[in-house]
Amino acid sequence: MTEKKDECGVKYTLDVLEDRWQPRIIFWLGFRPFTIEGLHQLLPELTDVALKEEITSLQNLRIVALRQVVLIRKYEFSPIKLV
């Protein structure tokens, strides 16, 4: 999504937020880390496959990070790293 180095941060943000589900996932992850099952309970109209695709997309954008704690996979916001 951010192949161009000169892409504006606002445009990048709007590209992420125009998706139907990603803003909702980001909203819930702002409270605390969730398992995929916990997110699915909060967003029951989203299928398991679609939820996993959205999480993967957010991971690729480095907005969400996977944290594994004692064999429980939880997703949370990843800290922003300025380069």
Secondary structure as UniProt FT lines:
FT   TURN            5..6
FT   HELIX           9..17
FT   HELIX           22..29
FT   TURN            30..31
FT   HELIX           36..42
FT   TURN            44..45
FT   HELIX           48..60
FT   TURN            61..62
FT   STRAND          64..69
FT   TURN            70..71
FT   STRAND          72..77
//
